[in-house]
């Protein structure tokens, strides 16, 4: 009863009676509209304030008197929200108090002014619609009333919301024990966790609230009785821990680790592991013109220097489906892929520990290192979503990074780094870099990617550029051939993302730099040769390769052990990449007709008698071509296969779009550049001369094969005697209507896929008409409109015989001063032929 008397005494405080009776909204309660919430917060944030609870509006909203001034305020409990009490229609008129009267007859009280217009409007608002209370709202309100109503409490202000409402934590005592009202509401399933107001609280208090709500959801307590967890795209992984060596650092949150339990060098050994519960800046993709995000390079380099080639312990934790389009998570899309997440630990052996003891120790959590240095952020998981087993440690590391303003947690911009990527630039730009790379004998570099067993992407820090690099004189099987995957896996284990040194000799016509590479003091090419997954090129000048004798020894060792490509090796026989043996080199011969002539000794042919030719022609003849498509209904893109009408004879042929208008087609006269894949010619046609084609017709490869005259250098159309050479080749091939025998001397695949005229695989051929005595190659040398390519010191005997025969025709034109030889010997530039060593002395 003493407490009740006290309440009666506090009711005489100015404004208290009105606040108790009127039941006004927060902005109009007593004097609460007249105090400075921000000022109160600034003066008292984080400090316990004594108060008496006057009213409980709902489970998480109370009205209190702050002591000792008896200031009447409304406080929302921080970090949570109780069920709403709803709204009842009210018919009470607004009573305007007498400005001169004193509450409860107290003449000493100060006169109160009239209600403001806002207070009057809020108090007189009448709703004709009744809103029922939420489930458990009355129970939550009763829970709060039972514990704090008309009692002394302590309030710790945490902040204010955008409406100037006070947010705070409410504590009450039961005997000697102090209890947190908000935590008790959440633990009893009578309030839900609210992120935005919880962010005002200390980290430890936030964790307790979140954990309490999660537990109530699991146990389905009260307001969570019918709770159904959202569909999760993550699934826990159990008992999949392993040890291995780090092969590649993909980004600051993704590694490739080679499992020790899988045989060394096997492509199946590599496992991609994404670090659990963290996210680092995206590294980007230069081929898609995606630039690295700020601190992305720093994060990857940080891990590269610490992890590449190091033994690590991996604890797999969960899997998640990820959309390949944008990286967003999906719940079951057919095009999604599954990614494995885990924690990776770098053992930190102390002095005297054995390797086994180091592996057994857990070590340093790599994800925690990344977060602590401000090179990543911790993922805020949804309820019931799988997460790292060390999630709390990650959150603590992030808090330290934020406090220390490190990396992406600072206001500083990341260091600007401009890298010239010559792998996506033109071959001319790569050649322009050659002199600067020639200045130093050995250059430090980092292997960014293993493109094939003998070809790599390197980053050169000194020049801040990336280049394509290949070994001089060493070649591995091509993709799809036996042992090609083993060669790639081996070099990934040996040199991927390692610091290496290179010597560059030259650059080829595709922009790939050729030379030698050392990892430590070991010539990297010996890894391939010793494993039997590569062989030296017999036609390459070995005297130009540093440490060529070591490479020959490595190859000899693999031959003696009959490893991989040498498994069927017999001394004196030549072995091709597939491992089959041949006594002599077998020449591939084709019967062809020439369909298009380009400059520089290049031309297109079509195989005579090929069933594919007849099949395609029959399919095209059976098509019933409709009128031109409606503008906008068919918008061909670059690379699409269509039907196009050839301008000279109005025939319809398969064609590839080489260039098309940006965006949708606007007019039937819009121009598109097309390449006729069955004939090799290219032209620009209007949209009205284009038709879509069925997949059964477009799927077959093009019939036109790009060729060049083997062993010759033919002037291009822009050079002297280039037009004459082009006209001569056109006359004797396309103009004659003859069939030819094409002997394939070499096959050059560096042109990549067909993207238009002059691209794709190119065959170097000796072209011979069926009724002629000499080849077209020899005839062009005899006419003085071509010259021979530079000869090498070591050549296959068959090739040497062919070159010796061609050299006679070139010598004949030179002596008679025919064509390009009219002013004498032109071979005085840097492409001079290397004199062929004659047998005998001297």
Secondary structure, 3 states (H helix, E strand, C coil): CHHHHHHHHHCCCCCHHHHHHHCCCHHHCCCHHHCCHHHHHHHHCCCEEEEEEEEEEECCEEEEEECCCCEEEEEEECCEEECCCCECCCCCCCCCCCCCCCHHHCCCCCCCCCCCHHHHHHHHCCCCCCECCCCCHHHHHHHHHHHHCCCEEEEEEEEECCCCCEEEEEEEEECCEEEEHHHHHHHCCCEEECHHHHCCCCHHHHHHHHHHHHHHHHHCCHHHCCCCCCCCCEEECCCCCEEEEEEEEEECCEEEEEECCCCCCCHHHEEEEEECCEECCCCCEHHHCECCCCCHHHHHHHHHHHHECCEEEEEEEEEEEEECCCCCECCCCCCEEEEEEEEEEECCCCCCCCHHHHHHCCCEEHHHHHHHCCCCEECCCCCCCCCCCCHHHHHHHHHHHHHHCCHHHCCCCCCCCCCEECCCCCHHHHHHHHHHHHCCCCEEEEEEEECCCCEEEEEECCCCEEEEEEECCEEECCCCCCCHHHHHHHHHHHHCCCEEEEEEEEECCCCEEEEEEEECCEECHHHHHHHCCEEECCCCCHHHCCCHHHHHHHHHHHHHHCCHHHCCCCCCCEECCCCCEECCCCCEEEEEEEEEECCCCEEEEEECCCHHHHHHHHHHHHCCCCCCCCCCCCCCCCCCEEEEECCCCCCEEEEEEEECCCCCCCCCCCEEEEEECCCCCEEEEEHHHEECCCHHHHCCCCCCEEEEECCEEECCCCCCCHHHHHHHHHHHCCCCCCCEEEEEEEEECCCCCCCCCCCCCEEEEEEEECCCCCCHHHHHHHCCCEEECCCCCCCCHHHHHHHHHHHHHHHHHHHCCCHHHCCCCCCCCCCCCCCCCCCCCC
